[in-house]
Amino acid sequence: MPAYDFRCNACGRASNIFYKTYSAYDAAQAAGHVCPHCGSRDMTRLISRVALAKPTVNYANMSSGEMLNVLEGGNTGEVNELMRQTGADQGLDSPE
């Protein structure tokens, strides 16, 4: 469901407006977006922050030198993921 942030130029309040489809947004754009607070059609669309997903790393296919660099790097998130991916095939549940 597309959601857009707007600021009303009449009352100055910010609003997050949801549309069921992109075509509903296009229709509202043509007619003018309506402020839910004061009913004005004088709205400005705000640009909000965008989140980007980091690419995943396959630690199981790394060489031992690359794995050592990850361990020496000190990033606990990377070390945890390295241990999770490479230790999955180890029988760590046995008492030996």
CORPE-V603020 format. One line per field, one symbol per residue. ss: DSSP state (H for helix, E for strand, - for the rest). phi: phi as a letter, one per 30 degrees, with the letter a starting at -180 (. if undefined). psi: psi as a letter, one per 30 degrees, with the letter a starting at -180 (. if undefined). Layout:
BEGIN
ss=???
phi=???
psi=???
END
This chain:
BEGIN
ss=-EEEEEEE-----EEEEEE--HHHHHHHHHH-----------EEEE------------HHH--HHHHHHHHHH--HHHHHHHHHHH----------
phi=.dbbcbbdddcidcbcccbdbddddddddddjdcddccidccccdcccdcccddddccddcddddddddddddidddddddeddddcdcddddddd
psi=jkkkklkkfefgkkkjkkkeleeeeeeeeefkkkkfefglgikkkkklkkkkkkklkjffglleeeeeeeeffgjeeeeeeeeeefgffkiffkf.
END
